[in-house]
Amino acid sequence: MTSLIKGTGLVKRYEGFCLDHVDLEVPSGYVVGYIGSNGSGKTTTLKGLLGLVSFDEGSVEAFDKPAGEDGLWRQNVGVVFDACQLPKEMEITDLKILGKAAYHSWDDNAYTAYLKSFGIPSDKTVETLSRGMGMKLSLAFALAHTPQLLILDEPTAGLDPIARQEVLDILRDYMTDESRGILISSHITSDLEAIADTIICLDEGKVVFNIPKDDICLKAGIARCHKDEFEAVVQNTASIQAGSTQSGLCYIRHAYSVDVLVPDRFAFTRAFPEVTVDAASIDAYMLHMLKGESL
């Protein structure tokens, strides 16, 4: 398995903020979702990995080698930011000129095929496109040189549900080649539930959790406890957490109940069959880990 990109001990200091020894990795065949609140350091991480800002500490490897200052490894990376970065006054068909200049492996035919597949009119200028079309154009441009790695920063933000689904379908099709990988930052966690393999959560510059998505969506749960039920849960924390990598149970108090994030909802149900347990979503998991109290 190839490590397409790997950051170790990444530190970036700004006045009032520090990206604090962040580790992340995108192996081949994996989609890694990168989540967190605004200002948590996600975009700083992505820009640092790409060499657009320099880290104060830490190291970056790309394709199992140190990421060299010459940046040649970026020839094998496609990048899409949350807004279309292509020249607004250019006609879409003329973007081939930029592609050839930027990428050694640029393929005019592939670019034209992506435009057709995505329903993008080639005779329009970039500035005339809707946000959804602009995002699909950014993806077409990023994919036309057949990169092995995609780095995406909020690619579905502001898109309507149909456009979001189209973008997700594009990414699924891209990942049919298991030598590829995606690092995707997104606030729309339902999209990550659809395509991600691993979820990394950042808060105030620090990694809060880095776990397989299935451990969240298929295994974890939110137990809806009454006060007396919660007291019983508190007395059995060790047995509930047995075999889990989650560090402590997190809970959020409400007026008449307590919601508890449990690592294995099936084991919890066996221990407390009278307590209602819902499957966890990425949103619910993140909320409890960031805002909940720990037992």
C-alpha positions, -999 to +999 in steps of 0.1 A: +000+000+000+015+034-011+013+064+012+001+090-012+007+119+013+017+118+049+022+147+074+041+140+106+042+164+136+030+193+115+032+227+133+023+261+120+022+291+144+002+323+138-006+350+162-035+335+183-034+301+167-012+271+164-015+240+143-002+216+169+017+185+159-008+172+134-004+137+119-023+125+089-019+101+061-038+092+029-029+056+018-037+044-017-073+032-021-086+055+007-107+086+010-098+105+041-123+130+054-109+160+073-134+178+095-136+204+123-151+238+131-142+270+112-107+281+122-096+247+134-067+246+110-080+224+082-072+248+053-038+256+069-030+219+069-039+214+032-020+245+021+010+234+040+009+199+025+008+215-009+037+238-001+016+270-003+026+278+033+056+265+051+053+245+084+074+256+113+080+220+124+072+185+110+077+167+078+057+159+046+061+128+025+045+123-009+043+089-026+065+073+000+093+099-005+102+132+012+082+160-005+111+178-023+113+216-025+112+213-063+075+204-060+077+178-088+055+154-068+027+179-072+025+169-109+007+138-096-018+157-075-052+173-084-063+202-062-098+218-059-105+246-034-139+258-022-142+284-050-132+280-086-096+293-089-095+293-127-092+326-146-127+339-148-123+357-182-111+326-200-133+304-222-135+269-208-121+253-239-090+276-237-081+263-202-063+235-221-035+260-226-031+263-188-033+226-183-005+219-208+017+245-192+011+232-157+011+194-161+034+172-180+007+145-183-021+169-193-046+151-217-067+174-240-089+145-249-095+136-213-104+172-204-128+174-233-144+141-223-148+153-187-165+185-199-189+164-219-195+139-191-201+167-166-224+187-189-201+218-189-205+241-220-170+245-235-179+278-253-187+297-221-163+317-200-155+306-164-173+335-148-206+326-165-209+293-147-230+286-117-213+275-085-221+239-091-208+240-127-177+259-115-170+231-090-174+205-117-151+225-140-125+226-112-128+188-109-125+183-147-094+205-148-079+186-118-087+152-132-075+158-168-039+150-160-048+117-143-035+125-108-030+098-083-041+120-054-069+145-051-068+172-023-102+189-020-111+218+003-149+221+008-157+209-028-195+206-022-200+237+000-229+258-012-240+233-038-276+222-041-283+185-033-283+175-070-250+192-077-235+177-046-246+142-056-231+147-090-197+157-075-198+126-052-205+104-082-175+119-099-153+111-069-167+076-066-158+070-102-123+084-097-118+059-068-125+028-088-088+028-094-075+016-060-040+031-066-056+066-060-067+085-029-085+116-018-080+140+011-112+160+014-120+187+039-157+193+043-183+207+067-210+185+050-204+154+069-232+135+052-211+136+021-182+120+040-205+094+053-212+085+016-176+083+004-149+084+032-130+055+047-113+074+075-123+105+094-098+129+110-112+157+133-093+188+141-102+213+168-081+244+177-052+230+158-051+196+174-063+162+162-093+151+184-098+117+167-086+098+137-107+066+132-123+045+105-156+060+094-174+026+100-164+028+137-186+059+138-215+052+114-218+014+118-206+008+153-209+038+176-242+051+190-259+078+210-276+064+241-306+084+252-305+080+290-329+091+318-312+102+350-313+069+367-301+051+336-272+075+332-261+068+368-260+031+360-240+038+329-215+058+350-210+028+372-202+005+342-179+027+321-151+003+320-171-026+307-189-005+281-156+008+268-139-026+267-122-032+234-127+004+222-099+028+211-121+058+221-106+076+251-135+078+276-172+081+271-186+115+263-220+128+273-242+159+268-268+168+295-303+180+285-331+192+308-345+158+314-321+134+298-284+127+290-271+116+256-240+094+259-217+086+230-209+049+232-182+032+211-202+000+204-240+005+204-246-033+201-225-041+232-242-012+250-277-026+241-268-060+255-257-044+288-286-019+289-315-033+268-340-008+283-320+023+270-327+036+235-296+038+214-295+055+180-268+050+154-242+078+155-237+102+126-203+119+120-220+152+131-232+136+164-199+119+170-180+151+165-204+172+186-200+148+216-162+146+212-158+184+209-185+197+232-194+168+255-181+161+290-160+130+296-168+103+321 
